[in-house]
Protein backbone atom coordinates (compact mmCIF):
# COMPACT_ATOMS: atom_id res chain seq x y z
CA UNK A 1 0.00 0.00 0.00
CA UNK A 2 2.83 2.41 0.79
CA UNK A 3 4.43 1.82 -2.60
CA UNK A 4 1.17 2.67 -4.36
CA UNK A 5 0.81 5.86 -2.33
CA UNK A 6 4.38 6.89 -3.16
CA UNK A 7 3.81 6.19 -6.84
CA UNK A 8 0.59 8.20 -6.83
CA UNK A 9 2.28 11.06 -5.00
CA UNK A 10 5.15 11.07 -7.51
CA UNK A 11 2.74 11.07 -10.45
CA UNK A 12 0.75 13.96 -8.98
CA UNK A 13 3.92 15.95 -8.33
CA UNK A 14 5.18 15.35 -11.87
CA UNK A 15 1.83 16.39 -13.34
CA UNK A 16 1.76 19.55 -11.24
CA UNK A 17 5.29 20.49 -12.27
CA UNK A 18 4.54 19.82 -15.92
CA UNK A 19 1.50 22.09 -15.89
CA UNK A 20 3.41 24.81 -14.05
CA UNK A 21 6.38 24.59 -16.36
CA UNK A 22 4.24 24.64 -19.47
CA UNK A 23 2.95 28.04 -18.42
CA UNK A 24 6.47 29.51 -18.27
CA UNK A 25 7.87 31.55 -21.13
CA UNK A 26 10.68 30.14 -23.20
CA UNK A 27 14.14 31.32 -22.24
CA UNK A 28 16.09 33.34 -24.73
CA UNK A 29 19.61 32.44 -25.79
CA UNK A 30 21.18 35.15 -23.64
CA UNK A 31 19.35 33.96 -20.52
CA UNK A 32 20.40 30.37 -21.20
CA UNK A 33 24.03 31.43 -21.70
CA UNK A 34 23.93 33.39 -18.44
CA UNK A 35 22.62 30.37 -16.55
CA UNK A 36 25.35 28.19 -18.02
CA UNK A 37 27.99 30.68 -16.89
CA UNK A 38 26.48 30.75 -13.40
CA UNK A 39 26.49 26.96 -13.26
CA UNK A 40 30.11 26.82 -14.42
CA UNK A 41 31.14 29.26 -11.70
CA UNK A 42 29.26 27.26 -9.05
CA UNK A 43 30.93 24.08 -10.27
CA UNK A 44 34.37 25.69 -10.00
CA UNK A 45 33.55 26.91 -6.49
CA UNK A 46 32.55 23.35 -5.51
CA UNK A 47 35.91 21.95 -6.59
CA UNK A 48 34.68 20.64 -9.93
CA UNK A 49 31.55 18.92 -8.61
CA UNK A 50 28.16 20.03 -9.87
CA UNK A 51 26.01 21.35 -7.03
CA UNK A 52 22.62 19.92 -6.18
CA UNK A 53 21.02 23.25 -7.07
CA UNK A 54 22.52 23.06 -10.56
CA UNK A 55 21.26 19.50 -10.99
CA UNK A 56 17.78 20.58 -9.95
CA UNK A 57 17.89 23.54 -12.33
CA UNK A 58 18.93 21.24 -15.17
CA UNK A 59 16.10 18.83 -14.38
CA UNK A 60 13.58 21.68 -14.30
CA UNK A 61 14.86 22.98 -17.64
CA UNK A 62 14.54 19.52 -19.19
CA UNK A 63 11.03 19.14 -17.81
CA UNK A 64 10.09 22.58 -19.14
CA UNK A 65 11.40 21.71 -22.59
CA UNK A 66 9.54 18.41 -22.54
CA UNK A 67 6.31 20.12 -21.54
CA UNK A 68 6.76 22.73 -24.27
CA UNK A 69 7.39 20.03 -26.87
CA UNK A 70 4.29 18.12 -25.75
CA UNK A 71 2.20 21.29 -25.91
CA UNK A 72 3.51 22.04 -29.40
CA UNK A 73 2.63 18.52 -30.55
CA UNK A 74 -0.90 18.89 -29.19
CA UNK A 75 -1.32 22.19 -31.01
CA UNK A 76 -0.17 20.62 -34.27
CA UNK A 77 -2.72 17.78 -33.96
CA UNK A 78 -5.65 20.21 -33.76
Beta strands, then each sheet from edge to edge (+ up, - down):
end
